[in-house]
Amino acid sequence: MARRALRRDRKLQELGELLRTWRKIHRLPMSVVAERAGITRDTLRAIETDPASVRFENVFAVLEVLGIDQYLMGALDPATTDRGRAMLERGLPERVRL
């Protein structure tokens, strides 16, 4: 369980670093991205350094400002992968229970 949490923490840190890289690629200062996303500069700093501490909707607002939200949505769409399509072909259950 601790390994899983450690991996998750690393991935979240990498996510923040990638968002910072996208912001810099666009040559946008933190203040501009924060204003356009409707968040504070401190919240943007937290997203870029410790995404686990912020609300997902704030992260998504930054993705929208940077124009990369559609990539996340595409990556999450099960129909875009062979595995997801195969599982969708089996049909979705009415309910999922233990």
DRENLUMVEX-848872 format. One record per atom (N, C-alpha, C, O, CB): x, y negated, z negated; residue number from 1; residue in one letter; atom name. Coordinates in nm, 2 decimals. Glycine has a CB too. Layout:
<minus>
        X        Y        Z   pos   code   site
        X        Y        Z   NUM      a     CA
...
</minus>
This chain:
<minus>
        X        Y        Z   pos   code   site
     0.08     0.12     0.00     1      m      N
     0.00     0.00     0.00     1      m     CA
     0.09    -0.13     0.00     1      m      C
     0.05    -0.22     0.07     1      m      O
    -0.09     0.00    -0.12     1      m     CB
     0.20    -0.13    -0.08     2      a      N
     0.28    -0.24    -0.08     2      a     CA
     0.35    -0.27     0.06     2      a      C
     0.37    -0.38     0.10     2      a      O
     0.39    -0.22    -0.19     2      a     CB
     0.38    -0.16     0.13     3      r      N
     0.44    -0.17     0.26     3      r     CA
     0.35    -0.24     0.35     3      r      C
     0.38    -0.33     0.43     3      r      O
     0.48    -0.03     0.32     3      r     CB
     0.22    -0.20     0.35     4      r      N
     0.12    -0.26     0.43     4      r     CA
     0.10    -0.41     0.41     4      r      C
     0.10    -0.49     0.50     4      r      O
    -0.02    -0.19     0.41     4      r     CB
     0.10    -0.44     0.28     5      a      N
     0.09    -0.58     0.24     5      a     CA
     0.22    -0.66     0.29     5      a      C
     0.21    -0.77     0.34     5      a      O
     0.08    -0.60     0.09     5      a     CB
     0.33    -0.60     0.28     6      l      N
     0.46    -0.66     0.33     6      l     CA
     0.45    -0.68     0.48     6      l      C
     0.49    -0.79     0.53     6      l      O
     0.58    -0.58     0.29     6      l     CB
     0.41    -0.58     0.55     7      r      N
     0.40    -0.60     0.70     7      r     CA
     0.30    -0.70     0.74     7      r      C
     0.32    -0.78     0.83     7      r      O
     0.35    -0.46     0.76     7      r     CB
     0.19    -0.71     0.66     8      r      N
     0.09    -0.81     0.69     8      r     CA
     0.14    -0.95     0.66     8      r      C
     0.12    -1.04     0.74     8      r      O
    -0.04    -0.79     0.60     8      r     CB
     0.22    -0.97     0.55     9      d      N
     0.28    -1.09     0.52     9      d     CA
     0.37    -1.14     0.63     9      d      C
     0.38    -1.25     0.67     9      d      O
     0.35    -1.09     0.39     9      d     CB
     0.45    -1.04     0.68    10      r      N
     0.55    -1.07     0.79    10      r     CA
     0.48    -1.12     0.92    10      r      C
     0.52    -1.21     0.98    10      r      O
     0.64    -0.95     0.82    10      r     CB
     0.37    -1.05     0.95    11      k      N
     0.29    -1.08     1.07    11      k     CA
     0.22    -1.22     1.05    11      k      C
     0.22    -1.29     1.15    11      k      O
     0.18    -0.97     1.10    11      k     CB
     0.18    -1.25     0.94    12      l      N
     0.12    -1.38     0.91    12      l     CA
     0.22    -1.49     0.93    12      l      C
     0.19    -1.59     0.98    12      l      O
     0.05    -1.39     0.78    12      l     CB
     0.34    -1.46     0.87    13      q      N
     0.45    -1.56     0.89    13      q     CA
     0.48    -1.58     1.03    13      q      C
     0.50    -1.69     1.08    13      q      O
     0.57    -1.52     0.80    13      q     CB
     0.49    -1.47     1.11    14      e      N
     0.52    -1.48     1.25    14      e     CA
     0.41    -1.56     1.32    14      e      C
     0.44    -1.63     1.41    14      e      O
     0.53    -1.34     1.31    14      e     CB
     0.28    -1.53     1.28    15      l      N
     0.17    -1.61     1.35    15      l     CA
     0.19    -1.76     1.33    15      l      C
     0.18    -1.84     1.42    15      l      O
     0.04    -1.56     1.28    15      l     CB
     0.22    -1.80     1.20    16      g      N
     0.25    -1.94     1.18    16      g     CA
     0.36    -2.00     1.26    16      g      C
     0.35    -2.11     1.32    16      g      O
     0.28    -1.96     1.03    16      g     CB
     0.47    -1.92     1.27    17      e      N
     0.58    -1.96     1.35    17      e     CA
     0.55    -1.97     1.50    17      e      C
     0.59    -2.07     1.57    17      e      O
     0.70    -1.87     1.34    17      e     CB
     0.47    -1.88     1.55    18      l      N
     0.42    -1.89     1.69    18      l     CA
     0.33    -2.01     1.72    18      l      C
     0.34    -2.07     1.82    18      l      O
     0.35    -1.76     1.73    18      l     CB
     0.25    -2.04     1.62    19      l      N
     0.16    -2.16     1.64    19      l     CA
     0.25    -2.28     1.64    19      l      C
     0.22    -2.38     1.72    19      l      O
     0.06    -2.16     1.53    19      l     CB
     0.35    -2.29     1.55    20      r      N
     0.44    -2.40     1.55    20      r     CA
     0.51    -2.42     1.69    20      r      C
     0.52    -2.53     1.74    20      r      O
     0.54    -2.39     1.44    20      r     CB
     0.55    -2.30     1.74    21      t      N
     0.62    -2.30     1.87    21      t     CA
     0.52    -2.35     1.98    21      t      C
     0.56    -2.44     2.06    21      t      O
     0.67    -2.16     1.91    21      t     CB
     0.40    -2.31     1.98    22      w      N
     0.30    -2.36     2.08    22      w     CA
     0.28    -2.51     2.06    22      w      C
     0.27    -2.58     2.16    22      w      O
     0.17    -2.29     2.06    22      w     CB
     0.27    -2.56     1.94    23      r      N
     0.26    -2.70     1.92    23      r     CA
     0.37    -2.78     1.98    23      r      C
     0.36    -2.88     2.04    23      r      O
     0.24    -2.73     1.77    23      r     CB
     0.49    -2.73     1.95    24      k      N
     0.61    -2.79     2.00    24      k     CA
     0.62    -2.79     2.15    24      k      C
     0.67    -2.88     2.22    24      k      O
     0.74    -2.73     1.94    24      k     CB
     0.58    -2.67     2.21    25      i      N
     0.58    -2.66     2.36    25      i     CA
     0.50    -2.77     2.42    25      i      C
     0.53    -2.83     2.52    25      i      O
     0.53    -2.52     2.40    25      i     CB
     0.38    -2.80     2.35    26      h      N
     0.29    -2.90     2.40    26      h     CA
     0.34    -3.04     2.36    26      h      C
     0.28    -3.15     2.40    26      h      O
     0.15    -2.88     2.34    26      h     CB
     0.45    -3.05     2.29    27      r      N
     0.51    -3.17     2.24    27      r     CA
     0.41    -3.26     2.16    27      r      C
     0.40    -3.38     2.18    27      r      O
     0.57    -3.25     2.36    27      r     CB
     0.34    -3.19     2.08    28      l      N
     0.24    -3.26     1.99    28      l     CA
     0.29    -3.26     1.85    28      l      C
     0.33    -3.16     1.79    28      l      O
     0.10    -3.18     2.00    28      l     CB
     0.29    -3.38     1.79    29      p      N
     0.33    -3.39     1.65    29      p     CA
     0.22    -3.33     1.56    29      p      C
     0.10    -3.32     1.60    29      p      O
     0.35    -3.54     1.61    29      p     CB
     0.26    -3.30     1.44    30      m      N
     0.16    -3.24     1.35    30      m     CA
     0.04    -3.33     1.33    30      m      C
    -0.07    -3.28     1.32    30      m      O
     0.23    -3.21     1.22    30      m     CB
     0.06    -3.46     1.32    31      s      N
    -0.05    -3.55     1.29    31      s     CA
    -0.16    -3.55     1.40    31      s      C
    -0.27    -3.55     1.37    31      s      O
     0.00    -3.69     1.28    31      s     CB
    -0.11    -3.53     1.53    32      v      N
    -0.21    -3.53     1.64    32      v     CA
    -0.29    -3.40     1.64    32      v      C
    -0.41    -3.40     1.65    32      v      O
    -0.13    -3.55     1.77    32      v     CB
    -0.22    -3.29     1.62    33      v      N
    -0.29    -3.16     1.62    33      v     CA
    -0.39    -3.15     1.50    33      v      C
    -0.50    -3.11     1.52    33      v      O
    -0.19    -3.04     1.61    33      v     CB
    -0.34    -3.20     1.38    34      a      N
    -0.43    -3.20     1.27    34      a     CA
    -0.55    -3.28     1.29    34      a      C
    -0.66    -3.24     1.26    34      a      O
    -0.35    -3.25     1.14    34      a     CB
    -0.53    -3.40     1.35    35      e      N
    -0.65    -3.49     1.37    35      e     CA
    -0.75    -3.42     1.47    35      e      C
    -0.87    -3.42     1.45    35      e      O
    -0.60    -3.63     1.42    35      e     CB
    -0.69    -3.37     1.58    36      r      N
    -0.78    -3.31     1.68    36      r     CA
    -0.85    -3.18     1.63    36      r      C
    -0.96    -3.15     1.67    36      r      O
    -0.70    -3.27     1.80    36      r     CB
    -0.79    -3.11     1.53    37      a      N
    -0.85    -2.99     1.48    37      a     CA
    -0.94    -3.02     1.36    37      a      C
    -1.01    -2.94     1.31    37      a      O
    -0.74    -2.90     1.43    37      a     CB
    -0.94    -3.15     1.32    38      g      N
    -1.03    -3.19     1.20    38      g     CA
    -0.98    -3.14     1.07    38      g      C
    -1.06    -3.11     0.98    38      g      O
    -1.17    -3.14     1.23    38      g     CB
    -0.85    -3.13     1.06    39      i      N
    -0.79    -3.08     0.93    39      i     CA
    -0.68    -3.18     0.89    39      i      C
    -0.64    -3.27     0.96    39      i      O
    -0.73    -2.94     0.95    39      i     CB
    -0.63    -3.16     0.77    40      t      N
    -0.52    -3.25     0.72    40      t     CA
    -0.39    -3.20     0.77    40      t      C
    -0.37    -3.08     0.81    40      t      O
    -0.52    -3.26     0.57    40      t     CB
    -0.29    -3.28     0.77    41      r      N
    -0.16    -3.25     0.80    41      r     CA
    -0.10    -3.14     0.71    41      r      C
    -0.03    -3.05     0.75    41      r      O
    -0.06    -3.37     0.80    41      r     CB
    -0.14    -3.15     0.58    42      d      N
    -0.10    -3.05     0.49    42      d     CA
    -0.15    -2.91     0.52    42      d      C
    -0.09    -2.81     0.50    42      d      O
    -0.14    -3.09     0.34    42      d     CB
    -0.28    -2.91     0.57    43      t      N
    -0.34    -2.78     0.61    43      t     CA
    -0.27    -2.72     0.73    43      t      C
    -0.24    -2.60     0.74    43      t      O
    -0.49    -2.80     0.64    43      t     CB
    -0.23    -2.81     0.83    44      l      N
    -0.16    -2.76     0.94    44      l     CA
    -0.02    -2.71     0.90    44      l      C
     0.03    -2.61     0.95    44      l      O
    -0.14    -2.88     1.04    44      l     CB
     0.04    -2.78     0.81    45      r      N
     0.17    -2.73     0.76    45      r     CA
     0.16    -2.59     0.69    45      r      C
     0.24    -2.50     0.71    45      r      O
     0.23    -2.83     0.65    45      r     CB
     0.05    -2.57     0.62    46      a      N
     0.02    -2.44     0.56    46      a     CA
     0.00    -2.34     0.66    46      a      C
     0.05    -2.22     0.65    46      a      O
    -0.10    -2.45     0.46    46      a     CB
    -0.07    -2.37     0.77    47      i      N
    -0.10    -2.28     0.88    47      i     CA
     0.03    -2.23     0.94    47      i      C
     0.05    -2.12     0.98    47      i      O
    -0.19    -2.34     0.99    47      i     CB
     0.12    -2.33     0.96    48      e      N
     0.25    -2.30     1.02    48      e     CA
     0.35    -2.23     0.93    48      e      C
     0.45    -2.16     0.98    48      e      O
     0.31    -2.42     1.08    48      e     CB
     0.33    -2.23     0.80    49      t      N
     0.43    -2.17     0.71    49      t     CA
     0.37    -2.06     0.63    49      t      C
     0.44    -1.97     0.59    49      t      O
     0.48    -2.28     0.62    49      t     CB
     0.24    -2.06     0.59    50      d      N
     0.18    -1.96     0.51    50      d     CA
     0.03    -1.94     0.55    50      d      C
    -0.06    -1.98     0.47    50      d      O
     0.19    -2.00     0.36    50      d     CB
     0.00    -1.89     0.67    51      p      N
    -0.13    -1.88     0.72    51      p     CA
    -0.23    -1.80     0.62    51      p      C
    -0.35    -1.82     0.63    51      p      O
    -0.13    -1.81     0.85    51      p     CB
    -0.18    -1.72     0.54    52      a      N
    -0.26    -1.64     0.44    52      a     CA
    -0.33    -1.73     0.35    52      a      C
    -0.43    -1.69     0.29    52      a      O
    -0.18    -1.54     0.37    52      a     CB
    -0.28    -1.85     0.33    53      s      N
    -0.34    -1.94     0.23    53      s     CA
    -0.45    -2.04     0.29    53      s      C
    -0.50    -2.12     0.21    53      s      O
    -0.23    -2.03     0.17    53      s     CB
    -0.48    -2.02     0.41    54      v      N
    -0.58    -2.12     0.48    54      v     CA
    -0.70    -2.04     0.53    54      v      C
    -0.70    -1.92     0.54    54      v      O
    -0.51    -2.19     0.59    54      v     CB
    -0.80    -2.12     0.55    55      r      N
    -0.93    -2.06     0.61    55      r     CA
    -0.91    -2.03     0.75    55      r      C
    -0.85    -2.10     0.83    55      r      O
    -1.05    -2.15     0.59    55      r     CB
    -0.97    -1.92     0.80    56      f      N
    -0.96    -1.87     0.93    56      f     CA
    -1.01    -1.98     1.03    56      f      C
    -0.96    -2.00     1.14    56      f      O
    -1.03    -1.74     0.95    56      f     CB
    -1.12    -2.04     0.99    57      e      N
    -1.18    -2.14     1.08    57      e     CA
    -1.08    -2.26     1.11    57      e      C
    -1.08    -2.31     1.22    57      e      O
    -1.31    -2.20     1.02    57      e     CB
    -0.99    -2.29     1.02    58      n      N
    -0.89    -2.39     1.04    58      n     CA
    -0.78    -2.34     1.14    58      n      C
    -0.74    -2.42     1.22    58      n      O
    -0.83    -2.43     0.91    58      n     CB
    -0.75    -2.21     1.12    59      v      N
    -0.65    -2.16     1.22    59      v     CA
    -0.71    -2.16     1.36    59      v      C
    -0.64    -2.19     1.45    59      v      O
    -0.61    -2.01     1.18    59      v     CB
    -0.84    -2.12     1.37    60      f      N
    -0.90    -2.12     1.50    60      f     CA
    -0.91    -2.26     1.56    60      f      C
    -0.90    -2.27     1.68    60      f      O
    -1.04    -2.05     1.49    60      f     CB
    -0.94    -2.36     1.47    61      a      N
    -0.94    -2.49     1.52    61      a     CA
    -0.81    -2.53     1.59    61      a      C
    -0.81    -2.60     1.69    61      a      O
    -0.98    -2.59     1.41    61      a     CB
    -0.70    -2.49     1.53    62      v      N
    -0.57    -2.52     1.58    62      v     CA
    -0.55    -2.45     1.71    62      v      C
    -0.49    -2.50     1.81    62      v      O
    -0.46    -2.48     1.48    62      v     CB
    -0.59    -2.32     1.72    63      l      N
    -0.58    -2.24     1.84    63      l     CA
    -0.66    -2.32     1.96    63      l      C
    -0.61    -2.32     2.07    63      l      O
    -0.64    -2.10     1.82    63      l     CB
    -0.77    -2.37     1.92    64      e      N
    -0.85    -2.45     2.02    64      e     CA
    -0.78    -2.57     2.07    64      e      C
    -0.77    -2.60     2.19    64      e      O
    -0.99    -2.49     1.97    64      e     CB
    -0.72    -2.64     1.98    65      v      N
    -0.65    -2.77     2.02    65      v     CA
    -0.53    -2.73     2.11    65      v      C
    -0.50    -2.80     2.20    65      v      O
    -0.60    -2.84     1.89    65      v     CB
    -0.47    -2.62     2.08    66      l      N
    -0.35    -2.58     2.16    66      l     CA
    -0.39    -2.51     2.29    66      l      C
    -0.30    -2.48     2.37    66      l      O
    -0.26    -2.49     2.08    66      l     CB
    -0.52    -2.49     2.31    67      g      N
    -0.56    -2.42     2.43    67      g     CA
    -0.53    -2.28     2.44    67      g      C
    -0.52    -2.22     2.55    67      g      O
    -0.51    -2.49     2.55    67      g     CB
    -0.52    -2.21     2.33    68      i      N
    -0.48    -2.07     2.33    68      i     CA
    -0.59    -1.98     2.26    68      i      C
    -0.57    -1.86     2.24    68      i      O
    -0.35    -2.04     2.26    68      i     CB
    -0.70    -2.04     2.23    69      d      N
    -0.81    -1.96     2.16    69      d     CA
    -0.86    -1.85     2.26    69      d      C
    -0.90    -1.74     2.21    69      d      O
    -0.92    -2.05     2.12    69      d     CB
    -0.87    -1.87     2.39    70      q      N
    -0.92    -1.77     2.48    70      q     CA
    -0.83    -1.65     2.48    70      q      C
    -0.87    -1.54     2.51    70      q      O
    -0.93    -1.83     2.62    70      q     CB
    -0.70    -1.67     2.46    71      y      N
    -0.61    -1.55     2.45    71      y     CA
    -0.64    -1.46     2.34    71      y      C
    -0.64    -1.34     2.35    71      y      O
    -0.46    -1.60     2.45    71      y     CB
    -0.67    -1.52     2.22    72      l      N
    -0.71    -1.44     2.11    72      l     CA
    -0.83    -1.37     2.13    72      l      C
    -0.85    -1.25     2.10    72      l      O
    -0.72    -1.53     1.98    72      l     CB
    -0.93    -1.44     2.19    73      m      N
    -1.06    -1.37     2.22    73      m     CA
    -1.04    -1.26     2.32    73      m      C
    -1.10    -1.15     2.30    73      m      O
    -1.16    -1.48     2.27    73      m     CB
    -0.96    -1.28     2.42    74      g      N
    -0.93    -1.17     2.51    74      g     CA
    -0.86    -1.05     2.45    74      g      C
    -0.89    -0.94     2.48    74      g      O
    -0.85    -1.23     2.63    74      g     CB
    -0.77    -1.08     2.36    75      a      N
    -0.70    -0.97     2.30    75      a     CA
    -0.79    -0.89     2.20    75      a      C
    -0.77    -0.77     2.18    75      a      O
    -0.58    -1.03     2.21    75      a     CB
    -0.89    -0.96     2.15    76      l      N
    -0.98    -0.89     2.06    76      l     CA
    -1.10    -0.81     2.13    76      l      C
    -1.17    -0.73     2.07    76      l      O
    -1.04    -0.98     1.96    76      l     CB
    -1.12    -0.84     2.26    77      d      N
    -1.23    -0.78     2.33    77      d     CA
    -1.19    -0.63     2.36    77      d      C
    -1.10    -0.61     2.43    77      d      O
    -1.25    -0.86     2.46    77      d     CB
    -1.27    -0.54     2.30    78      p      N
    -1.24    -0.40     2.33    78      p     CA
    -1.24    -0.36     2.47    78      p      C
    -1.18    -0.26     2.51    78      p      O
    -1.34    -0.31     2.25    78      p     CB
    -1.32    -0.43     2.55    79      a      N
    -1.33    -0.39     2.70    79      a     CA
    -1.21    -0.42     2.78    79      a      C
    -1.20    -0.39     2.89    79      a      O
    -1.45    -0.47     2.76    79      a     CB
    -1.11    -0.49     2.71    80      t      N
    -0.99    -0.52     2.79    80      t     CA
    -0.88    -0.42     2.77    80      t      C
    -0.77    -0.43     2.83    80      t      O
    -0.93    -0.66     2.74    80      t     CB
    -0.90    -0.31     2.70    81      t      N
    -0.80    -0.21     2.68    81      t     CA
    -0.86    -0.07     2.72    81      t      C
    -0.98    -0.05     2.71    81      t      O
    -0.75    -0.20     2.54    81      t     CB
    -0.78     0.02     2.76    82      d      N
    -0.83     0.16     2.80    82      d     CA
    -0.89     0.22     2.67    82      d      C
    -1.00     0.28     2.68    82      d      O
    -0.71     0.24     2.85    82      d     CB
    -0.83     0.21     2.56    83      r      N
    -0.88     0.27     2.44    83      r     CA
    -1.01     0.21     2.40    83      r      C
    -1.11     0.29     2.37    83      r      O
    -0.78     0.25     2.32    83      r     CB
    -1.03     0.08     2.41    84      g      N
    -1.15     0.02     2.37    84      g     CA
    -1.26     0.06     2.47    84      g      C
    -1.37     0.08     2.42    84      g      O
    -1.13    -0.13     2.37    84      g     CB
    -1.23     0.06     2.60    85      r      N
    -1.33     0.10     2.70    85      r     CA
    -1.38     0.24     2.67    85      r      C
    -1.50     0.27     2.68    85      r      O
    -1.28     0.08     2.84    85      r     CB
    -1.28     0.33     2.64    86      a      N
    -1.32     0.47     2.62    86      a     CA
    -1.41     0.48     2.50    86      a      C
    -1.51     0.56     2.50    86      a      O
    -1.20     0.56     2.60    86      a     CB
    -1.38     0.41     2.39    87      m      N
    -1.46     0.41     2.27    87      m     CA
    -1.60     0.35     2.30    87      m      C
    -1.70     0.40     2.25    87      m      O
    -1.39     0.34     2.16    87      m     CB
    -1.61     0.24     2.38    88      l      N
    -1.73     0.18     2.41    88      l     CA
    -1.82     0.27     2.49    88      l      C
    -1.95     0.27     2.48    88      l      O
    -1.71     0.05     2.48    88      l     CB
    -1.76     0.35     2.58    89      e      N
    -1.84     0.44     2.66    89      e     CA
    -1.92     0.54     2.57    89      e      C
    -2.02     0.59     2.62    89      e      O
    -1.75     0.52     2.76    89      e     CB
    -1.86     0.57     2.46    90      r      N
    -1.93     0.67     2.37    90      r     CA
    -2.06     0.60     2.31    90      r      C
    -2.14     0.67     2.25    90      r      O
    -1.84     0.71     2.25    90      r     CB
    -2.06     0.47     2.32    91      g      N
    -2.18     0.40     2.26    91      g     CA
    -2.15     0.35     2.12    91      g      C
    -2.08     0.41     2.05    91      g      O
    -2.30     0.48     2.27    91      g     CB
    -2.22     0.24     2.08    92      l      N
    -2.21     0.19     1.95    92      l     CA
    -2.32     0.25     1.86    92      l      C
    -2.43     0.26     1.90    92      l      O
    -2.22     0.03     1.95    92      l     CB
    -2.28     0.29     1.74    93      p      N
    -2.39     0.34     1.65    93      p     CA
    -2.48     0.23     1.60    93      p      C
    -2.44     0.12     1.60    93      p      O
    -2.32     0.42     1.53    93      p     CB
    -2.60     0.27     1.57    94      e      N
    -2.69     0.17     1.51    94      e     CA
    -2.63     0.11     1.38    94      e      C
    -2.64    -0.01     1.35    94      e      O
    -2.83     0.24     1.48    94      e     CB
    -2.58     0.21     1.30    95      r      N
    -2.52     0.17     1.17    95      r     CA
    -2.39     0.25     1.15    95      r      C
    -2.37     0.35     1.20    95      r      O
    -2.62     0.19     1.05    95      r     CB
    -2.30     0.19     1.07    96      v      N
    -2.18     0.26     1.04    96      v     CA
    -2.18     0.28     0.89    96      v      C
    -2.19     0.19     0.81    96      v      O
    -2.05     0.18     1.08    96      v     CB
    -2.17     0.41     0.85    97      r      N
    -2.17     0.44     0.70    97      r     CA
    -2.06     0.54     0.67    97      r      C
    -2.01     0.61     0.76    97      r      O
    -2.31     0.49     0.66    97      r     CB
    -2.03     0.55     0.55    98      l      N
    -1.93     0.65     0.50    98      l     CA
    -1.98     0.79     0.52    98      l      C
    -1.91     0.89     0.48    98      l      O
    -1.89     0.63     0.36    98      l     CB
</minus>
